[in-house]
Amino acid sequence: MSFVFLSIGANYSHSFHAIDESVSSAIAVSTHLFETVPLAAPVFLLSSFILLAGAAISGMDGRARAVCGILREAGNVQIPAKKLYRLILLVFSVIILTSIFIGSPEAVIKHVSIISSILFAVIGFALIYIDNRLPRQHRGSRIWLTVMAIGSGVFLLVALLEEATILTFGVPLMERLAIVLLILFVFVRSDLASAYRRGVATRTDLLWLVLIFGALSIYGTFRGFNIEGVFLNFRDLGPIIAGLIGGPLAGAAAGAIGGIYRYSLGGWTALPCAVATIVAGILGGVVGRRWLPLTPLRLVMLGVAAEALHILVILPLLTIGTPFQEILEVIRATLLPMSVVTAAGLILYLAVENQYKKEIDMKDLVSWIRKEIDPELEEDTDDR
C-alpha cells in the first residue's frame, strides 16, 4: 500500500503538466481519478510516509527483540536486555541512514534480503538434519520433508542467482578457504598452538605465530581477485586469527606483514587496505582477550565488523578526493562476499580448535578411566 500511494502521489504531482507515457495504465487512470481531489498528492505522499514509517518502526522493534533474545541466549551475551535492545535499534538505524547516504536504499534492501534468504536456507537444512536424528515416531512426514527441502533449496538458489558477486567471487574464495582449513588443521595440532593453549608461549612462539598468519594474510591477497585495482580477498582472516590466539600485538604484526604486501601491489585502495589489515588484527586481539568464550555467533559478528570497518570506514577516510561513485562501487562489490568469507574462515578455525579439544578431553577421560579400573594395566602400558 505504501508503494501504491507513493506511485500515485508522485505521478499526480506531475499530472498538471503531462502524464508520462511510460507510467503504467493503472497508475495513469488513478491519477485522473484523483485530479479532482484537493491536495491529493500531499495526502497520498503523507499517507505513504506514515505507512512506511510504521512498518519500519514495527519491523525494527520485532527484529531487535528477536536478535536480542538470540544474542543473550545462544550467543551468551551478558549485556543487559534493555541496553542490548537499544544498541540493536541503533545498528538498524545506522543501516537505514547509510542506505539513504549512499543514495541506493534498494541495494541495501536487496543485500539484506539475500542474507536473510541464505539464513533461511541454512536453518531449513539444519531442521531437516535434526528431524532425521529424531526417533522415527517424532519425525515429520514426507510431505513436510519435501516442502522443507524444496523451500530451502529455492531460498538458497534465488539468493545465489540474485547476488552475482557471491557466485562470481564469493564461491571461488570459499574454495580457497579449503587451503586455509588445511593450514588451521595442522596448526591447532602443533606444539606452537599447544603452548598458547597452556599459556606458556615464548617470544619465539610469538614470532612463529606472526610469521605463519602473516603468510596466511599474504596468501589471502595472492589468491584474491584484482578488479580494476581493487583486491577482493580474505587478507584480514590471518591477522584476526593471530590476534585471537596471541593478542593485539600478534594480530597487528601479522596484519603488518599482510598489509605491506598489499601496499606493494599498488592501486588507489592500497593504503586503506594495508591499514585495515593491521586494524583487523588488533580487533581480533581485543576480542580474543575481552569477549570470551568464543562462539560461532561472536566470530561471525567479529568477521562482519572487521570488514565493515575496513570497507565502510577506513576506505572512505583514506581515499579522500576519490570520486564517491568509485568508492560506492567498491563497497557494493566487496562488502558482502568478503564479510561472508572472513566469517566462514573464523568459524572454520573455531570448529577445528573445538574438535581438537574434544579429542584431547576424550583421551584424558579414557586415560583416567583406565587408571581407575586397573592401575597396574596403565603402568604396564606406560612401560611398553
C-alpha positions as CSV (number, residue, x, y, z in Angstrom):
1,M,0.0,0.0,0.0
2,S,2.9,2.4,0.8
3,F,4.4,1.9,-2.7
4,V,1.0,2.3,-4.3
5,F,0.4,5.6,-2.5
6,L,3.9,6.7,-3.4
7,S,3.4,5.9,-7.1
8,I,0.0,7.7,-7.2
9,G,1.1,10.7,-5.3
10,A,4.4,11.1,-7.2
11,N,2.7,10.8,-10.5
12,Y,-0.2,13.1,-9.6
13,S,2.3,15.8,-8.5
14,H,3.4,15.9,-12.2
15,S,0.0,15.5,-13.8
16,F,-0.6,19.2,-14.1
17,H,2.0,19.2,-16.9
18,A,1.7,15.9,-18.6
19,I,1.3,12.2,-17.8
20,D,4.5,10.3,-18.6
21,E,3.7,7.7,-21.3
22,S,5.9,5.2,-19.6
23,V,3.7,5.2,-16.5
24,S,1.5,2.1,-16.3
25,S,-2.1,2.5,-17.3
26,A,-3.3,1.6,-13.9
27,I,-1.4,4.5,-12.3
28,A,-2.4,6.8,-15.1
29,V,-6.1,6.0,-14.6
30,S,-5.7,6.5,-10.8
31,T,-4.1,9.9,-11.5
32,H,-7.0,11.1,-13.5
33,L,-9.5,9.9,-10.8
34,F,-7.7,11.9,-8.1
35,E,-7.2,15.1,-10.1
36,T,-10.4,16.5,-8.7
37,V,-9.5,15.7,-5.1
38,P,-8.0,18.8,-3.3
39,L,-4.4,18.3,-2.1
40,A,-4.5,14.7,-3.4
41,A,-0.7,14.4,-4.0
42,P,0.3,15.7,-0.5
43,V,-2.3,13.4,1.2
44,F,-1.1,10.3,-0.6
45,L,2.5,11.1,-0.1
46,L,1.9,11.7,3.6
47,S,-0.1,8.5,3.9
48,S,2.6,6.5,2.3
49,F,5.2,8.1,4.6
50,I,3.1,7.2,7.7
51,L,2.7,3.6,6.5
52,L,6.3,3.2,5.7
53,A,7.4,4.7,9.0
54,G,5.0,2.5,10.9
55,A,6.3,-0.6,9.0
56,A,9.9,0.4,9.7
57,I,9.3,1.0,13.4
58,S,7.3,-2.1,14.0
59,G,9.8,-4.2,11.9
60,M,12.8,-2.8,13.7
61,D,11.1,-3.4,17.1
62,G,10.2,-7.0,16.4
63,R,13.6,-7.9,14.8
64,A,15.5,-6.1,17.6
65,R,13.7,-8.1,20.2
66,A,14.4,-11.3,18.3
67,V,18.1,-10.6,17.8
68,C,18.4,-9.5,21.4
69,G,16.9,-12.9,22.5
70,I,19.2,-14.8,20.2
71,L,22.4,-13.0,21.3
72,R,21.6,-13.4,25.0
73,E,20.5,-17.0,24.9
74,A,22.5,-18.6,22.1
75,G,25.4,-16.1,22.0
76,N,25.8,-15.9,25.8
77,V,26.0,-12.1,25.6
78,Q,25.9,-10.6,29.1
79,I,24.8,-7.1,28.1
80,P,21.5,-6.1,29.9
81,A,18.5,-6.8,27.7
82,K,17.3,-3.2,27.5
83,K,20.7,-1.8,26.7
84,L,21.3,-4.5,24.0
85,Y,17.9,-3.9,22.5
86,R,18.7,-0.2,22.2
87,L,22.1,-1.0,20.6
88,I,20.4,-3.2,18.0
89,L,17.9,-0.5,17.2
90,L,20.9,1.9,16.8
91,V,22.5,-0.5,14.4
92,F,19.3,-0.8,12.3
93,S,19.0,3.0,12.3
94,V,22.6,3.3,11.0
95,I,21.8,0.8,8.2
96,I,18.9,2.9,7.1
97,L,20.8,6.1,7.3
98,T,23.7,4.6,5.4
99,S,21.3,3.4,2.7
100,I,20.0,7.0,2.4
101,F,23.5,8.4,2.4
102,I,24.8,6.2,-0.4
103,G,21.7,7.0,-2.4
104,S,20.8,3.4,-3.1
105,P,18.4,2.0,-0.4
106,E,17.2,-0.6,-2.9
107,A,20.7,-2.1,-2.9
108,V,20.7,-2.4,0.9
109,I,17.2,-4.0,0.8
110,K,18.5,-6.4,-1.8
111,H,21.5,-7.4,0.2
112,V,19.6,-7.8,3.5
113,S,17.0,-10.0,1.6
114,I,19.8,-12.1,0.1
115,I,21.4,-12.7,3.5
116,S,18.0,-13.5,5.0
117,S,17.4,-16.0,2.2
118,I,20.7,-17.7,2.9
119,L,20.0,-17.9,6.6
120,F,16.5,-19.3,5.9
121,A,18.0,-21.9,3.7
122,V,20.7,-22.9,6.2
123,I,18.1,-23.1,9.0
124,G,15.8,-25.2,6.8
125,F,18.6,-27.7,6.0
126,A,19.5,-27.8,9.7
127,L,15.9,-28.6,10.7
128,I,15.9,-31.4,8.1
129,Y,19.1,-32.8,9.7
130,I,17.7,-32.5,13.2
131,D,14.5,-34.2,12.1
132,N,16.5,-37.1,10.7
133,R,18.2,-37.6,14.1
134,L,14.9,-37.8,16.0
135,P,13.2,-41.1,16.8
136,R,11.0,-42.3,13.9
137,Q,7.7,-41.7,15.7
138,H,8.7,-38.0,16.2
139,R,9.9,-37.2,12.6
140,G,8.0,-35.1,10.2
141,S,6.0,-36.5,7.4
142,R,7.4,-37.0,3.8
143,I,5.3,-34.0,2.7
144,W,6.9,-31.8,5.4
145,L,10.4,-33.1,4.4
146,T,9.7,-32.4,0.8
147,V,8.4,-28.9,1.4
148,M,11.4,-28.1,3.7
149,A,13.9,-29.4,1.2
150,I,12.4,-27.7,-1.8
151,G,11.8,-24.4,0.1
152,S,15.3,-24.3,1.5
153,G,16.8,-25.1,-1.9
154,V,14.8,-22.4,-3.6
155,F,15.8,-19.8,-1.0
156,L,19.5,-20.7,-1.5
157,L,19.2,-20.8,-5.3
158,V,17.4,-17.4,-5.5
159,A,20.0,-15.8,-3.2
160,L,22.9,-17.1,-5.2
161,L,21.4,-16.2,-8.6
162,E,20.3,-12.8,-7.5
163,E,23.6,-11.8,-5.9
164,A,26.2,-12.1,-8.7
165,T,29.1,-11.3,-6.6
166,I,28.6,-14.4,-4.4
167,L,28.7,-16.7,-7.4
168,T,31.5,-14.7,-9.2
169,F,33.8,-14.1,-6.3
170,G,32.4,-15.5,-3.0
171,V,32.2,-19.1,-4.1
172,P,35.8,-19.2,-5.5
173,L,37.0,-17.5,-2.3
174,M,35.3,-20.2,-0.3
175,E,37.2,-22.8,-2.4
176,R,40.4,-21.1,-1.4
177,L,39.4,-21.5,2.2
178,A,40.0,-25.2,1.8
179,I,43.7,-24.5,1.9
180,V,43.2,-22.3,4.9
181,L,41.3,-25.2,6.6
182,L,44.3,-27.5,6.0
183,I,46.7,-24.9,7.5
184,L,44.4,-24.5,10.5
185,F,44.1,-28.2,11.0
186,V,47.9,-28.6,11.1
187,F,48.4,-25.6,13.3
188,V,45.9,-26.5,16.1
189,R,47.7,-29.8,16.5
190,S,51.2,-28.3,16.7
191,D,53.3,-27.6,19.7
192,L,53.0,-23.9,19.0
193,A,49.2,-23.9,19.4
194,S,49.6,-26.1,22.5
195,A,52.0,-23.6,24.0
196,Y,49.4,-20.8,23.6
197,R,46.6,-23.1,24.8
198,R,48.5,-23.8,28.0
199,G,49.7,-20.1,28.4
200,V,53.4,-20.9,28.2
201,A,54.2,-19.3,24.9
202,T,57.6,-17.6,24.5
203,R,58.7,-14.8,22.3
204,T,59.9,-17.3,19.8
205,D,56.4,-18.8,19.7
206,L,55.1,-15.3,19.2
207,L,57.5,-14.8,16.2
208,W,56.4,-18.0,14.6
209,L,52.7,-17.2,15.2
210,V,53.2,-13.8,13.5
211,L,55.1,-15.3,10.5
212,I,52.5,-18.1,10.0
213,F,49.5,-15.9,10.0
214,G,51.2,-13.1,8.2
215,A,52.0,-15.5,5.4
216,L,48.3,-16.6,5.5
217,S,47.4,-12.9,5.1
218,I,49.7,-12.7,2.1
219,Y,48.1,-15.8,0.7
220,G,44.6,-14.2,1.2
221,T,45.7,-11.4,-1.1
222,F,47.7,-13.5,-3.6
223,R,44.7,-15.8,-4.1
224,G,42.2,-12.9,-4.3
225,F,40.8,-11.2,-7.4
226,N,42.0,-8.0,-8.8
227,I,39.0,-6.0,-10.1
228,E,40.3,-2.7,-11.6
229,G,42.8,-2.2,-8.8
230,V,40.5,-3.5,-6.1
231,F,41.5,-6.8,-4.5
232,L,38.6,-9.0,-3.4
233,N,40.3,-11.2,-0.8
234,F,40.4,-12.8,2.7
235,R,43.6,-11.0,3.7
236,D,42.1,-9.9,7.1
237,L,41.5,-13.5,8.2
238,G,45.1,-14.4,9.1
239,P,45.7,-11.3,11.3
240,I,42.3,-11.8,13.1
241,I,43.1,-15.4,14.0
242,A,46.6,-14.3,15.1
243,G,45.0,-11.7,17.3
244,L,42.6,-14.2,18.8
245,I,45.4,-16.5,19.7
246,G,48.3,-14.2,20.6
247,G,46.6,-10.9,21.4
248,P,46.6,-7.4,19.8
249,L,50.4,-7.3,19.3
250,A,50.4,-10.6,17.4
251,G,47.4,-9.5,15.3
252,A,48.9,-6.2,14.5
253,A,52.3,-7.7,13.5
254,A,50.7,-10.3,11.3
255,G,48.5,-7.6,9.8
256,A,51.6,-5.5,9.1
257,I,53.1,-8.4,7.1
258,G,49.9,-8.8,5.0
259,G,49.4,-5.0,4.8
260,I,52.9,-4.3,3.5
261,Y,52.5,-6.9,0.8
262,R,49.2,-5.4,-0.2
263,Y,50.6,-1.9,-0.3
264,S,53.4,-3.1,-2.6
265,L,50.9,-4.1,-5.2
266,G,49.7,-0.5,-5.6
267,G,46.3,0.8,-6.6
268,W,44.2,3.6,-5.2
269,T,43.0,1.3,-2.4
270,A,46.5,0.2,-1.4
271,L,46.9,2.4,1.7
272,P,43.4,1.9,3.3
273,C,43.6,-1.9,2.7
274,A,47.0,-2.1,4.3
275,V,45.9,-0.1,7.3
276,A,42.7,-2.0,7.6
277,T,44.6,-5.3,7.7
278,I,46.5,-4.1,10.8
279,V,43.4,-2.8,12.4
280,A,41.7,-6.2,11.8
281,G,44.5,-7.9,13.7
282,I,44.2,-5.5,16.6
283,L,40.4,-6.0,16.7
284,G,40.9,-9.8,16.7
285,G,43.3,-9.4,19.7
286,V,40.9,-7.3,21.6
287,V,38.0,-9.7,21.0
288,G,40.2,-12.7,22.0
289,R,41.0,-11.0,25.3
290,R,37.7,-9.5,26.2
291,W,34.9,-11.4,24.6
292,L,35.3,-15.0,25.8
293,P,34.2,-17.7,25.4
294,L,34.4,-17.6,21.6
295,T,31.2,-18.8,19.9
296,P,30.3,-19.1,16.2
297,L,27.9,-16.1,16.6
298,R,30.6,-13.9,18.1
299,L,33.1,-14.8,15.4
300,V,30.5,-14.0,12.7
301,M,30.0,-10.6,14.3
302,L,33.8,-10.2,14.5
303,G,34.3,-11.0,10.8
304,V,31.4,-8.8,9.7
305,A,32.6,-5.9,12.0
306,A,36.2,-6.2,10.7
307,E,35.2,-6.0,7.0
308,A,32.6,-3.2,7.7
309,L,35.3,-1.2,9.5
310,H,37.6,-1.9,6.6
311,I,35.3,-1.0,3.7
312,L,32.8,1.4,5.2
313,V,35.1,3.5,7.5
314,I,38.8,3.1,6.6
315,L,38.5,3.0,2.9
316,P,36.5,6.3,2.6
317,L,38.6,8.1,5.2
318,L,41.9,7.3,3.4
319,T,40.7,7.8,-0.1
320,I,39.6,11.4,0.2
321,G,39.5,13.0,-3.2
322,T,38.5,9.8,-5.0
323,P,35.1,10.1,-6.8
324,F,32.4,8.9,-4.4
325,Q,30.9,6.7,-7.1
326,E,34.1,4.7,-7.4
327,I,34.1,4.2,-3.6
328,L,30.5,3.2,-3.7
329,E,31.1,0.6,-6.4
330,V,33.9,-0.9,-4.3
331,I,31.6,-1.1,-1.3
332,R,28.8,-2.8,-3.3
333,A,31.2,-5.3,-4.9
334,T,33.3,-6.3,-1.9
335,L,31.4,-5.9,1.4
336,L,29.1,-8.8,1.3
337,P,31.4,-11.6,-0.2
338,M,34.4,-10.5,1.9
339,S,32.3,-10.5,5.1
340,V,30.9,-13.9,4.4
341,V,34.3,-15.4,3.6
342,T,36.0,-13.9,6.6
343,A,33.2,-15.0,8.9
344,A,33.3,-18.5,7.4
345,G,37.1,-18.7,7.9
346,L,36.8,-17.8,11.6
347,I,34.1,-20.4,12.1
348,L,36.3,-23.0,10.5
349,Y,39.1,-22.1,12.9
350,L,36.7,-22.4,15.9
351,A,35.4,-25.7,14.6
352,V,38.9,-27.2,14.2
353,E,40.0,-25.9,17.6
354,N,36.9,-27.2,19.4
355,Q,37.2,-30.6,17.7
356,Y,40.8,-30.9,18.8
357,K,39.9,-30.0,22.3
358,K,37.3,-32.7,22.3
359,E,39.8,-35.3,21.2
360,I,42.2,-34.3,23.9
361,D,39.4,-34.4,26.6
362,M,38.4,-37.8,25.3
363,K,41.9,-39.1,25.6
364,D,42.3,-37.7,29.1
365,L,38.9,-39.3,30.1
366,V,39.9,-42.7,28.7
367,S,43.3,-42.5,30.5
368,W,41.6,-41.6,33.8
369,I,39.1,-44.5,33.4
370,R,41.9,-47.0,32.7
371,K,43.8,-45.8,35.8
372,E,40.7,-46.1,38.0
373,I,39.8,-49.6,36.7
374,D,43.3,-51.1,36.5
375,P,46.3,-49.0,37.7
376,E,48.6,-51.9,37.0
377,L,47.5,-52.2,33.4
378,E,48.2,-48.5,32.9
379,E,51.7,-48.9,34.4
380,D,52.4,-51.8,32.2
381,T,51.2,-49.9,29.2
382,D,53.4,-46.9,30.1
383,D,56.4,-49.2,30.4
384,R,55.8,-50.7,27.0
